[in-house]
Amino acid sequence: MPDNPLKKPDISVTIAGIPFKNPVIAASGTFGYGREYAGLLDVSALGGICTKGLTLEPRAGNNGVRLHETPSGLMNSIGLENPGIPAFIEKELPHLQELQQQGVVIIANLSGSSVKEYAEGARLLDMCGVDMVELNISCPNVPSGGIAFGRDPEAALSVARPVRKALHKPLIVKLSPNASDIAAVASACVAGGADALSLVNTFKAMAINIEKRTPVFDHGSAGLSGPAIHPLALRMVWELVRALAAQSTAVPVIGLGGISRAEDAIEFLAAGAKAVQVGTATFTNPTAMLEIIDGIAAYMKKKEIFRIEDLSIQ
């Protein structure tokens, strides 16, 4: 007789009606548009790719230092450098669609400086071949837009609602750890039409050059990512999942923040996340995501857990 198919763990997940072959997604701003890592790993093995942040018009990004290493972390102040949504659709999307045909979910990360810019960007992305849109209202490295919308529930609602109106594809909203009440912001985003939530983006942080006695970054602060933020991000995901459950709000949460090993990803899945995004780890270990995918499957087999959702302890 054939083996029981449940003996092999099913690591696929479904988020907002979109099937992922596994729960590991390349995080925005760390994986370019997919082609950058094509010579280093089998990109088609990923569950999904979230593009670098896209704005309606091209952006050159921030001046000065953009990356600064810290103990167990990385600070960045890139400033949403990107070619603009029309150029992305013309030049980058065709390659991503080749990966899409191999089962990789393509998520466009949408950023902006105004509600009007966000809505128009959503309209353009709605007409192209991406599977989902991740609305970025949490970038700490731009002077307008970004985190300005992510700190306050009313501001978050003011941008989520028109983006939802312009978009027919599933909408993920990426939340900021720098908000004073993440649960309130999340609820506002759900009220505005979010189909899923992702958190956390980078923590606002700072470094000073003690030789020059000046801030390392031109904007003073920057965004901190990497293993240093993992316990903080995990706690926030845990608390948000519990808060949503208490409100009977069945919106999936995607967890990210300092994930570099399978064990880190499993913690987020145990905390109630439906999937994870991996970012900074890829810079030092390009195959980290593949190792995490294999590690999740191996852990589930060892523990005789056959579905990703059964990893949750919430």
ABEGO torsion letter per residue (X at the ends): XBBBAAABBBABBBBGGBBBABABBBBBGAAEAGAAAAAABBAAABABBBBBBBBABBBAEBBEBABBBBBGBBBBBAGGBBAEAAAAAAAAAAAAAAAAAAGBBBBBBBBBABAAAAAAAAAAAAABABABBBBBAABAABABEEAAAAABAAAAAAAAAAAAAABABBBBBBBBAABABAAAAAAAAAAAGBABBBOBBBBBBBBBBAAAGBBABAAGBBBBBEAAAAAAAAAAAAAAAAAAAAAGBBBBBBBBGGBABAAAAAAAAAAGBABBBBBAAAAABAAAAAAAAAAAAAAAAAAGBABAAAABAX
